[in-house]
Amino acid sequence: MAYNGFTSHGGVSACYPFYERFITCARDEPLPVKMCSLQAEDFIECLGRKKEYALNYKVQRELHKFKILSLPRYNVENDTFYSANNIPNAEEVAKRLTNK
C-alpha cells in the first residue's frame, strides 16, 4: 500500500493516524485480513468519507421534509438560540458594538 500520509502543503494528512493503526495491526497480527478489518474500514472511510456524506444527506433530507431551512445558531452573549430568520444584519451588530 503506497500512502505517504503527507499533504501537498507538507503537513500530515488527517487520515495518517488511521493508516498508522492499520499498518501496526497488520504487522502484529498473524491473520491481518480478518483481525484488522475494522482498522482498514476506518482508514478507507477517512479517505472516501462515504458514511459521512450519507449521514449528511439523511440529515438534510429530514430537515427538508419538515421544511427546516437552517438549524438555529447559538448566541453566547444572550445564552439563546436564534434561527436564520432573525440573524442580526451588519447595521444591528455595529449598533451593539458602539453602544458598549
MOMO-V469022 format. One record per pair of residues at least 6 apart in sequence whose C-alpha atoms are under 8 Angstrom apart, sorted by the first residue. I is the first residue (numbers start at 1). J is the second residue. Records with the same first field share a line. If there is no record, write none. Layout:
I: J ; J
This chain:
5: 12 ; 13 ; 15 ; 16 ; 19
6: 12 ; 13 ; 16
7: 13
14: 46
15: 43 ; 46 ; 47
18: 39 ; 42 ; 43 ; 46
19: 40 ; 43
21: 39
22: 36 ; 39 ; 40 ; 43
25: 32 ; 35 ; 36 ; 39
26: 32 ; 33 ; 36
29: 35 ; 36
45: 51
63: 69 ; 70
70: 83 ; 84
71: 83 ; 84
72: 81 ; 82 ; 83 ; 84
73: 81 ; 82 ; 83 ; 84
74: 80 ; 81 ; 82
75: 81 ; 82
